[in-house]
Structure formats: structure tokens, C-alpha cells
Amino acid sequence: MAVRVVVGTQWGDEGKGKYIDMLAEQSDIIVRFSGGNNAGHTIVTNGANYALHLIPSGILHTSKTCIIGNGVVVDPAVLLKEMKDLNERGVTTDHLLISDRAHLIMPYHIGLDELQENFRGSESIGTTKRGIGPCYADKIERSGIRMCDLIDKEEFIKKVKANLELKNLIIERVYGGKPYEADAIIQEYLVYAEQLKKYITDTTKILAEAVDNGKNILFEGAQANFLDIDFGTYPYVTSSNPIAGGVCTGSGLGPVYINEVYGVLKAYTSRVGAGPFPTEQNNEVGDTIRELGWEYGTTTGRPRRCGWLDTVMIKYAAKINGLTALAINHVDTIGKLKEIKLCTGYRYNGQIINYFPASLNELAKCEPVYEVFEPWNEDISNVKSFDKLPANAQKYLKRIEELVGVKIGLIGVGKDREHVIVK
């Protein structure tokens, strides 16, 4: 039995979808355990692109069970559209299951998300305005609405009406927004309930049975370590725990069953939104990386900030997640630059440090310490083994292993899921 976790080690957008899709071939069950439709995973296979936001990336493997776990917050309209889009492209979603404990994103969550972000003005935190944060806030406040409530008509109606009494007061009197009509929301969501009820079940029971039967399980991370609500660059983070520890709370499976944790990273660093970024290249180098790597958000289309790979970050993520292997993408992209820099530490107040500060004020004052590497400038997309990579590429990858203290297990040398070296 193999229970694997795939997580991001940077600020998201590392290309987790490709490895999840690849490892799904060896798995019986694929589980999404955190986040919402603020995530975006792109799978490229046989020249076709599939952009997924809520549905696990293993959905293309129709013989596998795909689970949206209790740690995910679900916008049913978005989920149903995603299912419809896949169906129209010939991909069945009959093997999808949704935890009855997963929380629902409601229209007032989306409205509040935008109102709150606008209220912050210049201090905005870069939310995608999809209602993720307000939904998690209700979950913690214990006023959330779950999937099991959605398919219980009387309970659902009662909770929507009770929530709107307070939400409308906040929307109108604090933010000057327009109130929501309970009946309109109820009518809309009861239609969703009819469409989704056959997928909603106790997924913790299914996972427990899978472990008992020696099944292989793959947990799919969304977002990444530095977007984690506890261990990320707070407050420029998401509202959940996308680290490996989030698997347990986001799915109901105990930690003793996890035996492999893959940390996905790019051969450089990218970030969307505000916050300190020590190795950012706000110059021609950053622009070149963005265009070569097509660094635009899967969910939002926003251009990403780009810079050199920061091994201080990756080493920190390795400890937080208990990584057993690294999976690195865009080795082909970084090799096309005139020279390559690798951050090995920070200079702070005249001292070299190798830890990642909690304080954003401290982080903003950190200057990266670099080592310089020669590029390889050749097509490596068809290379199938590590020892066939150009010598300069091997040198760069080996140095990353040394600095992080974790071996690289998977190497992305192109866009397609076939363009991967298993090391």
C-alpha cells in the first residue's frame, strides 16, 4: 500500500497537476484535501489542455475514484460547470465523490469577499474574490453550511435564512452593499442539491476501507507551503492548510498511513499578488522567465511575478511537510537563460541567515545570496534519464539537492505529462 501526498513548496503554480496526473496511474483513489476554486491545476496530455479548479487532477483516469475531501470549500455552480465541461470533452465524472462534511461557498461569501477586499484599499491581500476566505471564516465561526445540509432541504432552508439575518446587516451597514434574498438563494441551491446528491457521501469511511484493503491513495495539494494560513507569508496567504499536515484534517485519514510526500517546485520562483519576494527579478530577466514559462494564472489569468529559485524557501518547506522527494518543473525553461542564479541564503543586518523569517518586515529586508550557474540552451524535452541531461543541468539539480537536503525524484523537462524524468 502506498499513500502519497503531492504538495507545492513555493507560492503555488509549481505544476503539481502534471505529477498528480502521472502518479494517479499508480493509485486507486485520488483526493483533493484543501482550498477551493481559487486553485488551478493544468494538465497537458496528447496536446490537449485541461484546466481544473475543484475536481482532482486524477479525473482523467476513469478507472480511479476521485474525492473532494471535507477540507475543501465548494462552490456548487463552479463544480457543476467544471463537470459539464469535462463531460463535453468526453471525460466522465461518474467516478467523483464529494465529502458530506465539505463546506459550501454561498453567494454572500463571494459578495463579502469582494466588499472586504475593496474596503482594504491599498492594503488589499490579493484574494481571488471567489468567497474562499469568508466560507472558511464561517466554518471556524461554526455557522457554515455543509454538503450534508445541502441535501437536507429543511435544514438547508433554516441555515440560509439564519445566516442571512446577520450577513445582510454586515453587507448593508458596514460595507454599504446590497442585501441577498434568501428565497432566491434557496431556489438556486436546491437545484444544485438535486444534481450533486448522488456524488455526496461519507468519504472518510471510503478512505478507511481503502487503507484496510491495501489500496494506493494519492492526496492532491492545492496552493502551496508559502500560501499556508499558518506557515506562509501571512497575511498574503490562502485560508486553509495546503501543507502535508492538512491531509489529515482535510480528509479524515490519520498521519501514520502517509509514507511518501512529494514537494513540487519550479527551477525558478513565481508568485501572484502582494508580499515580499526576496529573489524577484522585476526586470528583463523576470520578464523573460514569465514568457518562456508562460507564467499566467490558470484561475485568474494574472501575470506572475518571477525570480530565481530560493533554496531557503524549499528547505523550510521540506521540513514543514516532511518531504521524501522533490519534483522539479521547468528545467527546460531555466536552461534557456544567459545565466542562472540560485539563492543559497539571505543577508540580513549584515549576517548570513538560512532560515525563512515569520515577519514580513524582516523578510523584506533580506537580500539573497547567490551562486551562478551556466545554462544549457538545448532541447531536453525528449531526455528520459538524469545522466543524459546536459552536464550544466545535472550540476544545477545536484546543487539543489545538496542545499535542500532532499533528493529529486521527478524532473519536468517539458509541458506534457510524458516529459518527465523519473530519477
LUMFIFI-976617 format. One record per residue (C-alpha): x, y, z; residue in one letter. Coordinates in steps of 0.02 Angstrom, whole numbers, plus 50000, padded with zeros to 5 digits. Example, Ala and Ser with C-alpha at 12.3 -4.5 7.8 and 13.67 -1.06 7.14 Angstrom:
2
506154977550390a 506844994750357s 
//
This chain:
423
500005000050000m 500645017349953a 499885033150025v 500675047849934r 500475066549955v 500915079749825v 501145097449890v 501825113849825g 503425120549903t 503325138449841q 501875150749815w 500845138949708g 500795136549519d 502265124349529e 501465112149406g 500785099749533k 499415094049413g 500645085449297k 501395074749436y 499715071249516i 499055065349349d 500605054549325m 500565046949500l 498695044149483a 499075029949363e 499805020349512q 498395025049630s 496655018349665d 495985034249746i 496455052549716i 495935065149849v 495885084149849r 496025089450032f 496085108550043s 495655125149961g 494285129249838g 494095135549661n 495465148249695n 496625134049643a 497045129749465g 497895114049401h 498315112149217t 498605095149140i 499335094048964v 499155077148882t 499185072048699n 499195090448652g 497595094148750a 497485105948899n 496335102649047y 496145116749174a 495435110349339l 494955120449492h 493955109249609l 493975091949533i 495525081449573p 496795080449433s 496605061549431g 494895063449349i 495625059149178l 495925041449243h 494145034949233t 494505018749325s 495045028249482k 493985035449622t 494175054349641c 493675062649805i 493365080749853i 493765079850039g 492995088450189n 494405101350193g 493865108650025v 492615122850012v 491465120149863v 490565132449751d 489245120749677p 488975131549522a 490835130949482v 490925112349516l 489455108249404l 490145118849263k 491835110149278e 490965093349272m 489945098749120k 491495105049029d 492385088449058l 490865078549002n 490755088548842e 492575084048806r 492215065648830g 492835064149010v 491615055649127t 491415061849306t 490445046749369d 491965041649474h 491905057849575l 491375058349759l 491105073349873i 491295073150062s 489665076250153d 490705086650276r 491385098750143a 490775116650165h 489785126150035l 490275142849963i 488705153449961m 488335169149856p 488525180150009y 490285173250035h 490785179049861i 489965196049890g 490805198450058l 492495193249985d 492415207349858e 491725220149981l 493075216150109q 494475216849981e 493855233549914n 493715240150092f 495565236150121r 496035247649977g 497925249149961s 498105235950098e 497195222649996s 497885204850012i 497585199049834g 496105187449861t 495345179549705t 493635185849767k 492865168649749r 492195167749927g 493525156049994i 494045166050148g 492275170650205p 491745152450185c 493185146250294y 492795160250417a 491015153550434d 491705136050457k 492785141650602i 491385152650669e 490275137050664r 488945144850554s 489455136050393g 488335125650280i 488975108450231r 488575096350091m 487555085650210c 486485101250243d 486265104650058l 485385088050032i 484315090350187d 483035102950122k 482305108650287e 484005110550370e 484695119950220f 483255132350216i 483405135450403k 485275138650394k 485205150150243v 483865161050325k 484775161550492a 486435166250410n 485695179950303l 484975188950453e 486745193250508l 487615193350338k 486415206050265n 486655217650414l 488545216950387i 488405219050199i 487225234050211e 487795243250367r 489665240250364v 490055239450179y 488565248350101g 488155233449989g 486505226249931k 485665212650037p 485375194949973y 483655186949954e 483535170450048a 482205163049933d 483225166049776a 484745157549852i 483715143049917i 482895140249749q 484575140649658e 485465129049780y 484085116049792l 484315113449604v 486165110549639y 485685098349775a 484715087649652e 486165087449531q 487505083549661l 486655072149788k 487205056049703k 489035061249724y 488905066349909i 489425053250036t 490465049450191d 492175049350109t 493095046250273t 492285029050277k 492855025650099i 494645030550140l 494655019850298a 494055004850198e 495365008250064a 496755007850194v 496084991750266d 496084984150092n 497854989750049g 497335002049915k 498505015449847n 497935033149889i 498575049549817l 498235066149903f 498235081249790e 498795097749863g 498135114449803a 499065130849828q 500715128249921a 501775129450078n 502015148350070f 500145151050049l 499775140850205d 498745150250334i 500005145750472d 501675143650384f 501515155150232g 501895173550208t 500415179050315y 499265188350278p 499625185650093y 499065167650105v 497565156550073t 496295152250209s 496735133850232s 498195122050264n 498855115850095p 500375107750178i 500525088850202a 499805090350378g 498195096750300g 497915079450227v 497385072850396c 496155086650440t 495585088750261g 495175070450227s 495005061350393g 496485049650365l 497745048050507g 499575053150484p 500285035750516v 499645029850347y 500635042550244i 502265035550178n 502785047050034e 502725065950018v 503235074149854y 503665092649856g 503405100949688v 504415116149638l 504945125649484k 506755127749433a 506415146149471y 505135155049582t 503495163549540s 502185172449643r 500485180549615v 499905195449717g 500705206049852a 502025201949982g 503935200749996p 504845190349866f 506735190149902p 507315183249734t 506075192649624e 506785199449461q 505735214549419n 506735217049261n 507135209249091e 507615192649174v 505935191349261g 505025195949101d 505985182749005t 505595169249132i 503745174149128r 503635172448939e 504705156748924l 503745148049063g 502055155749017w 501815162149193e 500005167549192y 498725161249319g 497665145949274t 496205152649375t 496395171549355t 497505174249203g 498545186349307r 500395188249259p 501515180649392r 503005188949473r 504575178949430c 506315176849502g 507715164749542w 507485148449637l 507605151049826d 508265135749916t 507995143850087v 506135142750048m 506235124849983i 507225118650133k 505945126550251y 504535118250154a 505455101650160a 505445101850350k 503655108050368i 502985094550251n 504185080450291g 504645078750108l 505305062050048t 505675068049870a 505685083649762l 504795085149595a 505525099549494i 504745107649342n 505345119649206h 507115112949198v 506935115749011d 506385133849038t 507775139549156i 509105132149042g 508695144948906k 509295160049006l 511005168148981k 511505163549159e 510615155449305i 510665160949486k 510225150349637l 509855158049808c 510805148849945t 510465160350093g 509945177850146y 510965192650206r 510025201150349y 510765215150456n 512495210850392g 512345192350438q 512045177150326i 510495167650381i 509755151650311n 508025151950390y 506395159150325f 505765173350438p 503965174150501a 504005193250499s 503655200550328l 504595216350380n 506125205550414e 505895195650254l 505765211550151a 507485216750215k 508305200150168c 509505200850021e 509765184549928p 511495176749919v 511755168549750y 512785155349663e 512905157049474v 512705142649350f 512965140949163e 511415137549056p 511195122648938w 510215130348794n 509645114348711e 508035104648688d 507915092048831i 506065087648813s 506445070148750n 507785065948878v 507245050748979k 508615048749110s 509585060249226f 511295055149159d 510765060248983k 510405078149037l 511695091448990p 513125092449116a 512625110149167n 510845104549205a 511475089949310q 512615101749407k 511175113649444y 509995099849502l 511305091349611k 511655107949698r 509815110049737i 509795092749817e 511325097149922e 510595113449985l 508845106950021v 509375090150091g 508065080449992v 508345070349834k 507495074849671i 506365060649615g 505475068249465l 506125080749337i 504995090249218g 505855093749051v 504325099448952g 502475103748963k 501675086748935d 501495073749072r 502585062448962e 504025074948978h 504595068649148v 506205060049203i 505995047749346v 507645048949440k 
//
